[in-house]
Amino acid sequence: MAKITASVYTSHVPAIGVALDLGKTQEPYWQPLFAGYEPSKQWMRDNRPDVIFLVYNDHATAFSLEVIPTFAIGCAAEFEPADEGWGPRPVPKVIGHPELASHIAQSVIQQDFDLTIVNKMPVDHGLTVPLSLMCGELDPQTQAWPCPVIPFHVNVVQYPVPSGRRCFQLGQAIRKAVESYDEPLKVQIWGTGGMSHQLQGPRAGLINREWDNAWLDQLIADPKACSETPHIDYVREAGSEGIELVMWLIARGAMADVAGGPVPTVKHRFYHVPASNTAVGHLILENNS
């Protein structure tokens, strides 16, 4: 049977993609951030999965304000990088895993979660920046991402957005779905977005180091309690865009300890401010079962 081997958590700041694409990673402003992902790239080389289930939010590229699904799973064979207004990022196209994606959709919907099935979808920086940070820079003409990726969109752009509790429960349903797939695949689940940031209004540029790191502590040690964080706390403490952190709870809910298994091992943890006007958080947890 398939199994979830690890979960990865990272911010997906668009300016990180710009720095990568323009060759600015060694500039003084950016070098400390990219240095924090060097251990992650080595870990990725040493722990290559068969499939990545990548939780992110679309930023009005695949879904406009006319139609915004709360949860949407990409079931296509491939996904092209989106043009977000200045051309697609120069990265490889994303190869999907339609068989596993369709199985997860079937299983999760039967566990009473309503998913939108998407068979054609451009993927924006929310998905490609985490891949670049973890896998390194790749030539789209000659190289490919190291494995298939299942894109999983969560609406954290237009209220109402799903609760942390709902996302945590969804992660548990995804774990059950993966483990019922009749092929010995090693699957990683990634939660992206966050950490504290606000892009508009009088508090634009808000970053809350203390709250971010306390939230990370709780995500690791007591994820169920972390999932009970009210929406208003995210807004007050982490800014209007800090609500993206609920997506990390999907990945955390899929880990073995939530279902009574052993506590995961923290393989890497990193926090940096600022990247553009955003706090960057990063975590890798490995299952021990």
SVG drawing of the C-alpha trace seen along z (x, -y; Angstrom):
<svg xmlns="http://www.w3.org/2000/svg" viewBox="-20 -53 46 56">
<polyline fill="none" stroke="black" stroke-width="0.4" points="0.0,0.0 1.0,-3.6 2.2,-5.6 2.9,-9.1 6.6,-9.2 7.0,-12.9 5.4,-16.3 7.0,-19.5 5.9,-23.1 7.1,-26.2 6.1,-29.8 5.6,-30.4 6.4,-34.1 6.3,-35.2 9.3,-37.4 11.3,-34.2 10.5,-32.9 11.6,-36.2 14.9,-36.1 15.5,-32.6 14.6,-33.4 16.7,-36.5 19.8,-34.9 19.7,-37.0 20.0,-34.1 23.5,-35.2 22.7,-38.8 23.1,-39.9 19.4,-40.4 18.5,-36.9 21.4,-34.8 20.4,-34.0 17.0,-32.9 18.3,-30.5 21.0,-29.2 18.2,-28.0 16.9,-25.7 20.2,-24.1 19.7,-21.3 16.2,-20.8 17.5,-20.3 20.0,-17.7 17.2,-16.0 15.0,-16.0 17.8,-14.3 18.2,-11.7 14.4,-11.1 13.0,-11.3 9.3,-10.5 7.3,-8.8 4.6,-11.5 4.2,-14.9 0.7,-15.9 1.1,-19.7 -1.4,-21.9 -1.4,-25.5 -3.7,-28.4 -4.3,-29.7 -3.8,-33.5 -6.6,-34.3 -4.9,-32.6 -6.7,-29.3 -9.8,-30.5 -11.1,-34.1 -13.4,-35.7 -16.3,-34.4 -15.7,-30.8 -13.6,-29.8 -13.8,-26.2 -13.0,-25.7 -11.0,-22.5 -9.9,-21.5 -7.7,-18.5 -5.8,-18.4 -6.4,-15.1 -4.7,-16.0 -1.7,-14.3 0.2,-17.6 0.0,-21.2 1.6,-24.2 3.2,-27.1 0.8,-30.0 1.3,-33.4 0.7,-35.7 1.0,-38.9 4.7,-38.9 5.0,-35.5 5.2,-32.0 8.1,-31.2 10.9,-29.5 10.4,-26.1 9.5,-22.7 5.8,-21.8 4.3,-19.8 3.6,-16.1 0.6,-14.9 -0.5,-11.5 -4.1,-11.1 -4.5,-7.6 -3.6,-8.5 -5.3,-11.8 -8.5,-10.2 -8.3,-7.6 -7.8,-10.3 -10.7,-12.2 -13.0,-9.2 -11.9,-8.2 -12.0,-11.7 -15.4,-12.5 -16.7,-9.3 -15.4,-10.5 -17.8,-13.4 -15.4,-16.1 -16.6,-17.9 -13.8,-18.3 -13.8,-20.0 -12.2,-17.8 -10.0,-19.8 -8.8,-18.3 -7.1,-21.4 -5.4,-24.0 -2.3,-26.3 -0.3,-26.3 1.1,-29.6 3.9,-30.6 2.0,-29.0 3.0,-25.6 6.1,-26.3 8.1,-28.3 8.0,-25.5 9.2,-23.1 12.1,-25.4 13.1,-25.9 13.1,-22.1 14.4,-20.8 16.7,-23.6 16.7,-25.5 16.0,-23.3 16.2,-24.0 12.7,-23.6 14.1,-22.6 16.2,-19.7 15.1,-18.8 12.0,-17.8 10.8,-18.0 12.0,-14.9 8.5,-13.2 4.9,-13.6 2.9,-16.3 -0.8,-16.3 -1.9,-20.0 -4.4,-20.6 -5.9,-24.1 -7.5,-25.6 -9.4,-28.9 -7.7,-31.3 -8.2,-34.3 -12.0,-35.0 -13.9,-34.7 -15.5,-32.4 -12.4,-30.2 -12.2,-26.7 -11.4,-26.4 -8.1,-25.1 -10.1,-22.2 -11.6,-21.3 -8.3,-21.4 -6.8,-19.2 -9.6,-16.7 -9.1,-16.8 -5.5,-15.8 -6.6,-12.8 -8.9,-11.8 -6.1,-12.2 -3.9,-9.9 -6.6,-7.2 -7.0,-7.7 -3.3,-7.3 -3.0,-4.3 -5.8,-2.6 -4.1,-2.9 -2.9,0.5 0.6,-0.4 3.7,-0.8 4.2,-4.5 6.2,-6.8 4.1,-10.0 5.1,-13.3 2.4,-15.9 3.4,-19.5 1.6,-22.4 2.5,-25.8 1.7,-29.5 2.1,-31.8 3.7,-32.8 2.7,-36.2 2.1,-38.8 -0.3,-41.5 -0.3,-43.0 -2.7,-46.0 -4.2,-48.5 -2.7,-50.3 -0.9,-47.1 0.7,-46.3 4.1,-44.8 3.1,-43.2 5.4,-40.4 5.0,-38.7 8.1,-36.6 7.0,-35.5 3.5,-34.4 4.9,-32.6 7.4,-30.5 4.9,-29.7 2.5,-28.5 5.2,-26.3 6.0,-24.9 2.4,-23.9 2.1,-22.6 4.9,-20.1 4.0,-19.2 0.2,-19.5 -1.3,-19.8 -4.9,-19.2 -4.7,-22.2 -3.1,-24.1 -6.0,-23.3 -8.4,-25.0 -6.8,-28.4 -9.6,-30.8 -9.6,-32.6 -9.6,-35.9 -6.3,-35.0 -4.6,-34.5 -5.9,-37.9 -5.0,-39.7 -1.6,-38.1 -0.4,-37.1 -2.1,-39.6 -4.8,-39.2 -2.7,-36.8 -1.6,-34.7 -4.7,-32.6 -2.7,-30.7 -1.3,-28.7 -4.5,-26.6 -3.1,-24.8 -0.2,-23.6 -2.7,-21.8 -3.8,-19.6 -0.3,-18.3 0.1,-18.0 -3.2,-16.1 -1.9,-13.5 1.0,-12.5 1.0,-9.1 1.0,-10.4 -2.4,-12.0 -3.8,-8.6 -2.1,-7.1 1.3,-6.3 4.7,-7.4 5.7,-11.1 7.4,-12.4 11.0,-13.4 11.8,-17.1 14.5,-16.9 14.8,-20.7 13.3,-23.9 14.0,-27.4 12.5,-30.8 13.6,-34.1 12.4,-37.6 11.9,-39.4 11.4,-38.0 9.7,-40.9 7.3,-42.0 6.7,-38.4 7.9,-36.1 9.2,-32.8 8.7,-29.6 9.9,-26.1 9.7,-22.7 10.3,-19.0 8.7,-16.2 9.4,-12.5 7.1,-9.8 8.6,-7.0 6.2,-4.2"/>
</svg>
